[in-house]
Amino acid sequence: MQLPRSRFADSNTVWRQFFHLLSEVWEVFIALLSGNQIHALTEMVDVQISMETLKYIHCEKYNLDMEAALQYVILRGRRRGYWP
């Protein structure tokens, strides 16, 4: 899933966003430990949003094509038998 570009893509560096992503992953861990599955799921969505922002920042900084990378990973996953 590719979400719209967030405002943080303008202000965060790759590293700042990466460490923010790690903090979101930690929140998933805490939510899973608590047993609150709805909270865990919402934290997983936060991880997804943070990762999308990191991809935007990274692609813009290094002039990379996000769609091409996605297609490459999908094809690689199919070759490995992850998807039909």
Secondary structure in CASP SS format (residue, H / E / C, confidence):
PFRMAT SS
TARGET T0000
AUTHOR 0000-0000-0000
METHOD secondary structure of the structure
MODEL  1
M C 1.00
Q C 1.00
L C 1.00
P C 1.00
R C 1.00
S C 1.00
R C 1.00
F H 1.00
A H 1.00
D H 1.00
S H 1.00
N C 1.00
T C 1.00
V H 1.00
W H 1.00
R H 1.00
Q H 1.00
F H 1.00
F H 1.00
H H 1.00
L H 1.00
L H 1.00
S H 1.00
E H 1.00
V H 1.00
W H 1.00
E H 1.00
V H 1.00
F H 1.00
I H 1.00
A H 1.00
L H 1.00
L H 1.00
S H 1.00
G C 1.00
N C 1.00
Q H 1.00
I H 1.00
H H 1.00
A H 1.00
L H 1.00
T H 1.00
E H 1.00
M H 1.00
V H 1.00
D H 1.00
V H 1.00
Q H 1.00
I H 1.00
S H 1.00
M H 1.00
E H 1.00
T H 1.00
L H 1.00
K H 1.00
Y H 1.00
I H 1.00
H H 1.00
C H 1.00
E H 1.00
K H 1.00
Y H 1.00
N C 1.00
L C 1.00
D C 1.00
M H 1.00
E H 1.00
A H 1.00
A H 1.00
L H 1.00
Q H 1.00
Y H 1.00
V H 1.00
I H 1.00
L H 1.00
R H 1.00
G H 1.00
R H 1.00
R H 1.00
R C 1.00
G C 1.00
Y C 1.00
W C 1.00
P C 1.00
END
